[in-house]
């Protein structure tokens, strides 16, 4: 069994290759189906917006030795507030209660009821009121930021890589990442807060970085691709995917470790709503982004390039050249465009050749 380093060297040299591009229609079809399903789930289930978006009153009870949530429900409903009451734990000895917007008198009654239910002082029950206007402003600014981000990314990618197809593939992969991550929140019904929106924008940057790494290797390998007749554009893109796969895995693991730790601390130790919203968005988005840069962005790039006449003509020339080589060398059936394995010089570690391999030292004559 080869080690991780040997596996990476085999992928880089092409002696071991995963057929991502030859199966590009499958990966892109799965991504399209996942986006459609995610859109349906978002529309049917809806999101669970936090109080910052819906507005209302929030009460925090601290210093509670025994904090069953049912006691909070009973205390709040006893004051006449019976709808849209949500209770969640805050760490090991605290509770958070959210209700619709209450006036000053109702707020005082709820504070006293919660203090009596958990046998704490009224001052240990903190109350705050949030209006829905602030949440609406945050949402509009987040959507505006997302649109500006997408436009700038498309422009920068087109200028940097000098390729509209790379820009389009990267944008479509980013759209996939956002929709799938939002659908995860719709299924799990985890609260969506302003911090979650920040997490969404952050994962776009991470996913774009991973895509740029792959596309940069694609640009390096496909330089002068139209001047040779041995490999197609898609085959070189497949080599680029395999050569950057180890780097993508390492980058993802290194990024997920601290985010996973924050998610664990926020969910288990601090309670729901504390760091969970942003860390969960980052954790899911990073996984989806790492996947899309390899299995969606690169296959989309090849599919878009295959629609261009220049690429189709080059594929035909490659196929004709392979047929000629197969006939002259007796290789049998020529490999179809997109299926050939590209190999480069193997990566081998250096070793010490011994003293005998060192250059002889010239002796200096005394004058």
Secondary structure, 3 states (H helix, E strand, C coil): CCCHHHHHHHHHHCCCCCCCHHHHHHHHHHHHHHHHHHHHHHHHHCCEECHHHHCEEEEEEECCCCCCHHHHHHHHHHCCCCCCCEEEECCCCEEEEEECCCCHHHHHHHHHHHHHHHCCCHHHEEEEEECHHHHHHHHHHHHHHHHHHHHHHHHHHHHHHCCHHHHHHHHHHHHHHHHHHHHHHHHHCCEECHHHHHHHHHHHHHHHHHHHHHHHHHHHHCCCHHHCCCCCHHHHHHHHHHHHHHHHHHHHHHHHHHHHHHHHHHHHHCCCCCCHHHHHHHHHHHHHHHHHHHHHHHHHHHHHHHCCHHHHHHHHHHHHHHHHHHHHHCCCCCCCCCCCCCCCCCCCCCCCCCHHHCCCCCCCCCC
